[in-house]
């Protein structure tokens, strides 16, 4: 993906000292077998904004879901990319970003199917990125703080400090925060940065895709900025469980394959700062031990995480072969997944 973005660099818009009053923003919404009511709410909020163009990328594999997504799109002015299979969140976002580059728009807003930003939220993110850019700052992305929709629990921003990854309480801050990474959903990207840094890493398929891109952008001299005043409700993980009196976000066993594998894949990359590689390894270890011991179904979690650990150590990437749908009971053909 990075190579294709380099090819389109000449088409990317240059940041202006004073943006046009009619400046438009492209919102890239990625969905996979979505709850249609939530997707419709997300799209409706975007459609209500006069300066937002919607690009809807559907990774759904069931015919029913594909028809429902097409129906949701038909009530809006939006472009629909229907892949017919799950290409992963990274490649779906890249498809949208290529469309944005082709249209010559300067900004792209990334959203998941269940995320929702108001018109005011979008204006705040856009105004922040434009103001920083006009002041001569090289800002790759700005993004909101997050509150879990089920628990109202705020999630922190993450920032490097003295060779460690530290958590910054978003609820206790109103000022802009320089941080290392942003969650992709709700992030407003500068297409000038995308043209230089490249797109999302499709090899990761899902999980830590946003972390990798932000860290890559920072390594190339771009800032990543959190906007605590914009709070977006979002569901991370599949459920929240109470473990020893603490609320813990839990993913389904199959998803934990990618969390473990991708943490190990990124930890192998010398391009990442050493403290971030250690941070990712620590997260993978805590999840492996804690979720295996405390979160049912333990056997299924152990099997998927073991597979993820093995594939991560062997450098395998992309969509897991065992995570691909079978056709008439026949497993898919093997796919070469060794990371070069």
ChimeraX attribute file (.defattr): number of C-alpha atoms within 10 A of each C-alpha:
attribute: neighborCount
match mode: 1-to-1
recipient: residues
	/A:1	17
	/A:2	16
	/A:3	12
	/A:4	13
	/A:5	23
	/A:6	17
	/A:7	12
	/A:8	15
	/A:9	18
	/A:10	11
	/A:11	16
	/A:12	23
	/A:13	17
	/A:14	12
	/A:15	16
	/A:16	12
	/A:17	12
	/A:18	10
	/A:19	13
	/A:20	8
	/A:21	7
	/A:22	8
	/A:23	11
	/A:24	16
	/A:25	22
	/A:26	25
	/A:27	26
	/A:28	28
	/A:29	27
	/A:30	27
	/A:31	26
	/A:32	21
	/A:33	18
	/A:34	20
	/A:35	14
	/A:36	17
	/A:37	12
	/A:38	14
	/A:39	21
	/A:40	21
	/A:41	17
	/A:42	20
	/A:43	28
	/A:44	17
	/A:45	15
	/A:46	23
	/A:47	19
	/A:48	12
	/A:49	15
	/A:50	11
	/A:51	17
	/A:52	20
	/A:53	21
	/A:54	23
	/A:55	27
	/A:56	25
	/A:57	25
	/A:58	27
	/A:59	24
	/A:60	22
	/A:61	17
	/A:62	12
	/A:63	11
	/A:64	10
	/A:65	19
	/A:66	22
	/A:67	12
	/A:68	15
	/A:69	25
	/A:70	15
	/A:71	13
	/A:72	17
	/A:73	20
	/A:74	12
	/A:75	12
	/A:76	15
	/A:77	12
	/A:78	16
	/A:79	16
	/A:80	17
	/A:81	16
	/A:82	18
	/A:83	14
	/A:84	13
	/A:85	15
	/A:86	20
	/A:87	20
	/A:88	20
	/A:89	26
	/A:90	23
	/A:91	23
	/A:92	25
	/A:93	26
	/A:94	22
	/A:95	17
	/A:96	25
	/A:97	28
	/A:98	18
	/A:99	16
	/A:100	22
	/A:101	24
	/A:102	12
	/A:103	13
	/A:104	15
	/A:105	22
	/A:106	24
	/A:107	27
	/A:108	28
	/A:109	27
	/A:110	23
	/A:111	24
	/A:112	20
	/A:113	26
	/A:114	22
	/A:115	20
	/A:116	23
	/A:117	20
	/A:118	16
	/A:119	16
	/A:120	11
	/A:121	18
	/A:122	24
	/A:123	14
	/A:124	16
	/A:125	24
	/A:126	20
	/A:127	12
	/A:128	20
	/A:129	25
	/A:130	21
	/A:131	15
	/A:132	13
	/A:133	19
	/A:134	15
	/A:135	10
	/A:136	11
	/A:137	13
	/A:138	19
	/A:139	22
	/A:140	27
	/A:141	28
	/A:142	27
	/A:143	31
	/A:144	28
	/A:145	24
	/A:146	25
	/A:147	20
	/A:148	17
	/A:149	14
	/A:150	12
	/A:151	10
	/A:152	11
	/A:153	13
	/A:154	18
	/A:155	16
	/A:156	17
	/A:157	26
	/A:158	20
	/A:159	18
	/A:160	16
	/A:161	10
	/A:162	7
	/A:163	11
	/A:164	15
	/A:165	17
	/A:166	16
	/A:167	14
	/A:168	15
	/A:169	14
	/A:170	25
	/A:171	17
	/A:172	9
	/A:173	12
	/A:174	11
	/A:175	11
	/A:176	14
	/A:177	19
	/A:178	17
	/A:179	22
	/A:180	23
	/A:181	27
	/A:182	25
	/A:183	19
	/A:184	25
	/A:185	23
	/A:186	30
	/A:187	26
	/A:188	26
	/A:189	26
	/A:190	25
	/A:191	27
	/A:192	22
	/A:193	23
	/A:194	26
	/A:195	24
	/A:196	17
	/A:197	23
	/A:198	23
	/A:199	24
	/A:200	26
	/A:201	21
	/A:202	21
	/A:203	20
	/A:204	26
	/A:205	22
	/A:206	20
	/A:207	20
	/A:208	21
	/A:209	20
	/A:210	20
	/A:211	18
	/A:212	20
	/A:213	21
	/A:214	25
	/A:215	21
	/A:216	19
	/A:217	23
	/A:218	19
	/A:219	14
	/A:220	12
	/A:221	13
	/A:222	18
	/A:223	22
	/A:224	24
	/A:225	24
	/A:226	27
	/A:227	24
	/A:228	22
	/A:229	17
	/A:230	21
	/A:231	18
	/A:232	22
	/A:233	21
	/A:234	21
	/A:235	18
	/A:236	16
	/A:237	14
	/A:238	11
	/A:239	13
	/A:240	17
	/A:241	14
	/A:242	10
	/A:243	13
	/A:244	8
	/A:245	7
	/A:246	9
	/A:247	13
	/A:248	15
	/A:249	15
	/A:250	17
	/A:251	18
	/A:252	15
	/A:253	21
	/A:254	18
	/A:255	19
	/A:256	26
	/A:257	26
	/A:258	28
	/A:259	24
	/A:260	27
	/A:261	28
	/A:262	31
	/A:263	25
	/A:264	24
	/A:265	25
	/A:266	22
	/A:267	22
	/A:268	15
	/A:269	11
	/A:270	9
	/A:271	12
	/A:272	15
	/A:273	16
	/A:274	13
	/A:275	16
	/A:276	20
	/A:277	19
	/A:278	16
	/A:279	17
	/A:280	21
	/A:281	19
	/A:282	13
	/A:283	13
	/A:284	21
	/A:285	15
	/A:286	12
	/A:287	17
	/A:288	19
	/A:289	12
	/A:290	12
	/A:291	22
	/A:292	19
	/A:293	14
	/A:294	12
	/A:295	17
	/A:296	13
	/A:297	13
	/A:298	13
	/A:299	13
	/A:300	14
	/A:301	23
	/A:302	20
	/A:303	16
	/A:304	21
	/A:305	27
	/A:306	17
	/A:307	19
	/A:308	27
	/A:309	24
	/A:310	16
	/A:311	22
	/A:312	25
	/A:313	15
	/A:314	15
	/A:315	18
	/A:316	21
	/A:317	23
	/A:318	20
	/A:319	19
	/A:320	18
	/A:321	14
	/A:322	12
	/A:323	11
	/A:324	13
	/A:325	14
	/A:326	11
	/A:327	8
	/A:328	6
	/A:329	7
	/A:330	8
	/A:331	12
	/A:332	13
	/A:333	9
	/A:334	9
	/A:335	11
	/A:336	10
	/A:337	16
	/A:338	13
	/A:339	13
	/A:340	6
